[in-house]
Amino acid sequence: MSAPLPMSAPAVRWGILGAGGIAHKLADAVDRYTASQVVAVGSRSLERSQAFADETGVPTAYGSYEELLADPEVDVVYVATPHSHHHEHALMAIEAGKHVLCEKAFTQNAAQAREVVAAARAKGVFLMEAMWTRHLPHVHAIRELIARGELGEVLSVQADHGQALTHVERMWNPALAGGALLDLGVYPIAFAHDLLGVPDRITAVGRLRETGVDGQVSMVFEYPSAQAILTTSMEVRTPNVALIAGTEGRIEVQDTFYTPTSFTLTKEDGTHLFFDGDVPNGFQYEAAEVARRIHAGDTESALLTLDQSIEIMEIMDEVRAQIGLIYPNEH
């Protein structure tokens, strides 16, 4: 029950588009835990890019996205801008002939996702959504246990993701596609999708705040013989745990379920299995998957296919429709 070791993946040269906190996490993961290297960073501010480069040891800083994308030393681009701009920036990178790892949520809506996927397929470049959870050791182990029948038939999945982010301006800004769902709710949604696929029916309720973004959302996904109960909030910190229950046992995933963490398998016969999946950082697993696929000549990953990323965006579109969440550029 082990994920492939990130350091075993072949090397690629990364460029990072955007210089925020999540970009720092990817740079640290690549440089410390993989054979690859971040060779350049680009943002709309050369001062900001240079500060990022100085902090992380990245050799080249650019004051525009276009300069980064024109750099022949860059093999693959990590799009680390707000998800309101993923569509635009992923298309720019694809047009420049770069392979792309695009931070989640993949895009703002499913229509944008389909356009980005079509562009990547037409250009023949690799593209993957950066849903790092799918690549982590504990999630590899969970999928293996389920495939072996250790849980029997899975009937229930529960997951929550709540963070107290009332102080984060970006989260309240509808022009940046703010709110809980796209930033936080994508994790429990993608987790349920990983285990159960596309639901037959979705029921969602949510609370819109004064700026027009969603503060919290609760969802029930119905499947032929299973249900997923999922919640998200940007106003309070919740336990951030997950539960997978089947006819032969259950898996309880500890806080924080979508990060490197541990779980306990409890069988109906009373036996237990504890899996310790705690590793530093965690982004190295998705970065290594990108490198493996690029070297293999693949244009997507079986761990999160492009069609699956579109399906997740379609699910979130339906949730948004039910709670009345519309962003300014969609009017």
C-alpha positions as CSV (number, residue, x, y, z in Angstrom):
1,M,0.0,0.0,0.0
2,S,2.5,2.6,-1.1
3,A,2.5,5.5,-3.5
4,P,5.4,5.7,-6.0
5,L,8.4,7.5,-4.4
6,P,8.6,11.0,-5.8
7,M,12.4,11.0,-6.0
8,S,12.2,8.0,-8.3
9,A,10.5,10.1,-11.0
10,P,12.6,11.5,-13.9
11,A,13.5,15.2,-13.9
12,V,11.6,18.0,-15.6
13,R,12.2,21.7,-15.5
14,W,9.3,23.7,-13.9
15,G,8.2,27.2,-14.4
16,I,5.7,28.7,-11.9
17,L,3.1,31.1,-13.1
18,G,2.1,33.2,-10.0
19,A,4.1,33.9,-6.9
20,G,1.6,33.3,-4.0
21,G,1.7,30.9,-1.0
22,I,0.7,27.8,-2.9
23,A,3.5,28.5,-5.5
24,H,6.0,28.5,-2.6
25,K,4.7,25.1,-1.5
26,L,5.2,23.6,-5.0
27,A,8.6,25.1,-5.3
28,D,9.7,23.6,-2.0
29,A,8.2,20.2,-2.8
30,V,9.9,20.0,-6.2
31,D,13.3,21.2,-5.1
32,R,13.5,19.2,-1.8
33,Y,11.7,16.0,-2.6
34,T,12.0,15.3,-6.4
35,A,14.8,15.1,-9.0
36,S,13.2,18.0,-10.9
37,Q,14.0,21.7,-10.5
38,V,12.0,25.0,-10.6
39,V,14.0,27.0,-13.2
40,A,11.8,30.2,-13.4
41,V,8.9,32.1,-11.8
42,G,6.8,34.7,-13.4
43,S,4.2,37.2,-12.1
44,R,2.8,40.5,-13.2
45,S,5.3,42.2,-10.9
46,L,9.1,41.7,-11.4
47,E,9.6,42.8,-7.8
48,R,7.3,40.1,-6.5
49,S,8.8,37.4,-8.8
50,Q,12.3,38.4,-7.7
51,A,11.4,38.2,-4.0
52,F,9.9,34.7,-4.7
53,A,13.1,33.7,-6.5
54,D,15.3,35.0,-3.7
55,E,13.3,33.1,-1.0
56,T,13.1,29.8,-2.9
57,G,16.4,29.8,-4.8
58,V,14.7,29.8,-8.2
59,P,17.3,31.0,-10.7
60,T,15.2,33.2,-13.0
61,A,12.4,35.7,-12.3
62,Y,10.2,37.3,-14.9
63,G,7.9,40.3,-14.6
64,S,5.3,38.9,-16.9
65,Y,3.6,35.6,-17.6
66,E,4.5,36.0,-21.3
67,E,8.2,36.0,-20.6
68,L,7.9,32.9,-18.4
69,L,6.0,31.1,-21.2
70,A,8.6,32.1,-23.8
71,D,11.5,30.6,-21.8
72,P,12.8,27.5,-23.7
73,E,14.3,26.1,-20.4
74,V,10.7,25.6,-19.0
75,D,9.2,22.2,-19.7
76,V,6.1,22.4,-17.6
77,V,4.2,25.3,-16.1
78,Y,2.4,25.2,-12.8
79,V,-0.5,27.6,-12.9
80,A,-0.8,29.0,-9.3
81,T,-3.0,32.1,-9.8
82,P,-6.5,32.5,-8.4
83,H,-9.0,30.0,-10.0
84,S,-10.8,32.9,-11.6
85,H,-7.8,33.2,-13.9
86,H,-6.9,29.5,-14.4
87,H,-8.8,29.3,-17.7
88,E,-6.9,32.3,-19.2
89,H,-3.5,31.3,-17.9
90,A,-3.8,27.6,-18.7
91,L,-4.7,28.5,-22.3
92,M,-1.7,30.9,-22.5
93,A,0.6,28.1,-21.4
94,I,-0.9,25.6,-23.7
95,E,-0.7,27.9,-26.7
96,A,3.0,28.4,-25.8
97,G,3.5,24.6,-26.1
98,K,4.1,24.0,-22.4
99,H,2.9,21.1,-20.4
100,V,0.6,22.3,-17.6
101,L,-0.3,21.5,-14.0
102,C,-3.2,23.7,-13.1
103,E,-4.1,24.4,-9.5
104,K,-7.5,23.4,-8.3
105,A,-10.3,24.3,-8.7
106,F,-9.4,23.5,-12.3
107,T,-11.3,26.4,-13.7
108,Q,-14.3,28.6,-12.7
109,N,-16.9,26.5,-14.4
110,A,-17.3,23.4,-16.6
111,A,-17.5,25.4,-19.8
112,Q,-14.0,26.8,-19.2
113,A,-12.7,23.4,-18.2
114,R,-13.9,21.9,-21.5
115,E,-12.2,24.7,-23.4
116,V,-8.9,24.2,-21.6
117,V,-9.0,20.4,-22.1
118,A,-9.8,20.8,-25.8
119,A,-6.9,23.2,-26.3
120,A,-4.5,20.8,-24.6
121,R,-5.6,17.8,-26.6
122,A,-5.4,19.8,-29.9
123,K,-1.8,21.0,-29.0
124,G,-0.8,17.5,-27.7
125,V,0.6,18.8,-24.4
126,F,0.2,17.2,-21.0
127,L,-2.4,18.7,-18.7
128,M,-3.6,17.8,-15.2
129,E,-5.5,19.5,-12.4
130,A,-3.4,19.9,-9.3
131,M,-5.7,17.9,-7.0
132,W,-2.7,16.7,-4.9
133,T,-4.9,14.5,-2.6
134,R,-5.3,11.8,-5.3
135,H,-1.5,11.2,-5.3
136,L,-0.9,11.1,-1.6
137,P,0.2,7.8,0.2
138,H,-2.9,7.5,2.4
139,V,-5.2,7.9,-0.6
140,H,-3.3,5.3,-2.6
141,A,-3.7,2.9,0.4
142,I,-7.4,3.7,0.7
143,R,-8.1,2.9,-2.9
144,E,-6.1,-0.3,-2.6
145,L,-8.1,-1.4,0.5
146,I,-11.4,-0.7,-1.2
147,A,-10.3,-2.6,-4.4
148,R,-9.3,-5.6,-2.3
149,G,-12.8,-5.7,-0.8
150,E,-11.8,-4.8,2.7
151,L,-14.8,-2.5,3.2
152,G,-17.2,-4.7,1.2
153,E,-19.7,-2.5,-0.7
154,V,-19.1,1.2,0.1
155,L,-22.4,2.7,1.0
156,S,-21.5,6.0,2.7
157,V,-18.8,8.7,2.3
158,Q,-18.6,11.7,4.5
159,A,-16.1,14.6,4.3
160,D,-15.9,18.2,5.5
161,H,-13.6,21.0,4.8
162,G,-14.0,24.2,6.8
163,Q,-11.5,26.9,7.5
164,A,-11.9,30.2,9.2
165,L,-10.9,32.5,6.4
166,T,-12.9,35.6,7.1
167,H,-9.7,37.6,7.1
168,V,-8.6,36.5,3.6
169,E,-9.7,39.2,1.2
170,R,-9.5,37.0,-1.9
171,M,-12.1,34.6,-0.4
172,W,-14.7,37.4,-0.2
173,N,-14.1,38.8,-3.7
174,P,-16.6,37.5,-6.4
175,A,-14.4,38.9,-9.1
176,L,-11.7,36.3,-8.1
177,A,-14.4,33.5,-7.9
178,G,-14.2,33.6,-4.1
179,G,-16.2,31.7,-1.6
180,A,-16.0,28.3,0.1
181,L,-17.1,26.0,-2.7
182,L,-14.4,26.5,-5.4
183,D,-11.5,26.9,-2.9
184,L,-12.4,24.5,-0.2
185,G,-15.4,22.5,-1.2
186,V,-13.6,21.1,-4.2
187,Y,-11.7,18.8,-1.8
188,P,-14.6,16.8,-0.4
189,I,-16.3,16.8,-3.8
190,A,-13.2,15.5,-5.5
191,F,-12.8,12.9,-2.7
192,A,-16.3,11.6,-3.2
193,H,-15.8,11.6,-6.9
194,D,-12.6,9.6,-6.5
195,L,-14.4,6.9,-4.6
196,L,-17.9,6.9,-6.0
197,G,-17.8,8.7,-9.3
198,V,-20.5,11.0,-10.7
199,P,-23.6,11.1,-8.6
200,D,-27.1,10.4,-10.0
201,R,-28.6,13.3,-8.0
202,I,-27.2,16.3,-6.1
203,T,-29.0,18.2,-3.3
204,A,-27.3,21.4,-2.1
205,V,-28.0,24.2,0.2
206,G,-25.7,27.2,0.9
207,R,-25.5,30.6,2.4
208,L,-24.4,33.5,0.3
209,R,-22.7,36.4,2.0
210,E,-23.0,40.2,1.5
211,T,-20.4,40.2,-1.3
212,G,-22.3,37.5,-3.2
213,V,-19.9,34.6,-2.5
214,D,-20.8,31.5,-0.6
215,G,-19.9,31.3,3.1
216,Q,-20.8,27.7,3.6
217,V,-22.4,24.8,1.6
218,S,-23.9,21.4,2.5
219,M,-24.4,18.7,-0.1
220,V,-25.8,15.2,-0.5
221,F,-24.8,13.2,-3.5
222,E,-26.9,10.2,-4.3
223,Y,-25.6,7.1,-6.1
224,P,-27.4,3.8,-7.0
225,S,-26.4,2.2,-3.7
226,A,-24.5,4.9,-1.8
227,Q,-24.6,8.5,-0.5
228,A,-22.0,11.1,0.1
229,I,-22.6,13.8,2.7
230,L,-20.2,16.7,2.2
231,T,-19.9,20.2,3.8
232,T,-17.6,23.2,3.4
233,S,-17.2,26.5,5.1
234,M,-14.9,29.5,4.9
235,E,-16.2,31.0,8.1
236,V,-15.4,28.3,10.7
237,R,-12.8,25.6,11.1
238,T,-14.4,22.2,11.1
239,P,-12.8,18.8,12.0
240,N,-11.7,18.3,8.3
241,V,-12.0,14.5,8.5
242,A,-13.5,11.9,6.2
243,L,-15.3,8.6,6.7
244,I,-15.8,5.8,4.2
245,A,-18.2,3.1,5.4
246,G,-19.0,-0.2,3.8
247,T,-20.7,-3.5,4.5
248,E,-17.5,-5.1,5.9
249,G,-15.8,-2.1,7.6
250,R,-15.1,1.6,7.7
251,I,-12.1,3.9,7.2
252,E,-11.7,7.0,9.3
253,V,-9.4,9.5,7.8
254,Q,-7.8,11.9,10.3
255,D,-7.5,15.7,10.2
256,T,-6.8,17.0,7.6
257,F,-8.2,14.3,5.3
258,Y,-7.0,15.9,2.0
259,T,-3.4,16.4,3.2
260,P,-0.7,13.9,4.1
261,T,-2.4,12.2,7.1
262,S,-3.3,8.9,8.7
263,F,-6.4,6.6,8.7
264,T,-7.8,3.7,10.7
265,L,-9.5,0.7,9.0
266,T,-12.0,-0.9,11.4
267,K,-13.4,-4.2,10.2
268,E,-16.8,-5.7,11.2
269,D,-15.0,-8.5,12.9
270,G,-13.2,-6.0,15.2
271,T,-9.8,-6.1,13.6
272,H,-8.0,-2.8,13.0
273,L,-5.4,-1.5,10.6
274,F,-3.6,1.9,11.1
275,F,-1.9,3.6,8.2
276,D,0.5,6.5,8.9
277,G,0.6,8.6,5.7
278,D,2.2,11.6,7.3
279,V,5.0,13.1,5.0
280,P,6.4,16.6,4.7
281,N,4.8,18.9,2.2
282,G,3.0,16.4,-0.1
283,F,3.0,18.4,-3.4
284,Q,6.0,16.3,-4.5
285,Y,3.7,13.3,-5.3
286,E,1.6,15.2,-7.9
287,A,4.8,16.8,-9.2
288,A,6.4,13.4,-9.6
289,E,3.3,12.1,-11.4
290,V,3.6,15.0,-13.9
291,A,7.2,14.2,-14.6
292,R,6.5,10.5,-15.1
293,R,3.7,11.1,-17.5
294,I,5.6,13.7,-19.5
295,H,8.6,11.4,-19.9
296,A,6.2,8.5,-20.9
297,G,4.8,10.7,-23.6
298,D,1.3,10.8,-22.0
299,T,-0.9,13.8,-22.2
300,E,-2.9,13.1,-19.0
301,S,-2.8,11.0,-15.8
302,A,-5.0,8.0,-15.0
303,L,-5.0,9.1,-11.4
304,L,-7.1,12.2,-12.4
305,T,-8.1,12.2,-16.1
306,L,-9.1,15.3,-17.9
307,D,-12.6,14.0,-18.3
308,Q,-12.8,13.5,-14.5
309,S,-11.7,17.1,-13.9
310,I,-14.5,18.2,-16.2
311,E,-17.0,16.0,-14.3
312,I,-15.9,17.6,-11.0
313,M,-16.5,21.0,-12.5
314,E,-19.9,19.9,-13.7
315,I,-20.8,18.8,-10.2
316,M,-19.8,22.1,-8.8
317,D,-21.8,23.9,-11.5
318,E,-24.9,22.0,-10.3
319,V,-24.2,22.9,-6.7
320,R,-23.7,26.5,-7.6
321,A,-27.0,26.5,-9.6
322,Q,-28.9,25.2,-6.6
323,I,-27.4,27.8,-4.2
324,G,-27.6,30.7,-6.6
325,L,-23.9,31.3,-6.8
326,I,-23.0,33.4,-10.0
327,Y,-19.8,35.3,-10.5
328,P,-19.7,38.7,-12.1
329,N,-18.1,37.6,-15.4
330,E,-20.9,35.0,-15.9
331,H,-23.8,37.4,-16.0
